[in-house]
């Protein structure tokens, strides 16, 4: 699934646009096309099982 996209909401409270960026953007900054805000894309992949269960 190399072509999967990262979807996130622009953190600008007046914009809130939905951004779709490629996986290759992880750890980089992108610009929102609607408001121009610079957004840092998280570097790590999201946890795929919700993490470990606490005992």
KAWO-V250460 format. One record per residue. N is the residue number from 0. RES is the residue in three letters. PSI is psi in whole degrees, -180 to 180 (none if undefined). OMEGA is omega in radians with two decimals (none if undefined). Layout:
# KAWO-V250460
n=[N/N]
res=[RES/RES]
psi=[PSI/PSI]
omega=[OMEGA/OMEGA]
This chain:
# KAWO-V250460
n=[0/1/2/3/4/5/6/7/8/9/10/11/12/13/14/15/16/17/18/19/20/21/22/23/24/25/26/27/28/29/30/31/32/33/34/35/36/37/38/39/40/41/42/43/44/45/46/47/48/49/50/51/52/53/54]
res=[UNK/UNK/UNK/UNK/UNK/UNK/UNK/UNK/UNK/UNK/UNK/UNK/UNK/UNK/UNK/UNK/UNK/UNK/UNK/UNK/UNK/UNK/UNK/UNK/UNK/UNK/UNK/UNK/UNK/UNK/UNK/UNK/UNK/UNK/UNK/UNK/UNK/UNK/UNK/UNK/UNK/UNK/UNK/UNK/UNK/UNK/UNK/UNK/UNK/UNK/UNK/UNK/UNK/UNK/UNK]
psi=[54/-20/14/146/151/128/132/165/137/131/-8/118/-23/-11/-68/30/151/123/139/116/151/158/-29/-11/-4/132/2/171/140/165/135/130/-21/-44/-14/4/138/128/130/124/128/142/-39/152/146/151/131/4/13/6/-173/151/141/139/none]
omega=[-3.07/-3.09/3.14/-3.13/3.03/3.11/3.11/-3.14/3.08/-3.11/3.10/-3.06/3.11/-3.07/3.14/3.11/3.07/-3.12/3.02/-3.13/-3.13/3.11/-3.12/3.13/-3.13/3.12/-3.12/3.07/3.07/3.14/3.08/-3.11/-3.10/-3.06/3.11/-3.14/3.10/-3.04/3.09/3.11/-3.14/-3.08/-3.04/3.05/3.11/3.13/-3.05/3.11/-3.12/3.13/-3.13/3.07/3.07/-3.13/none]
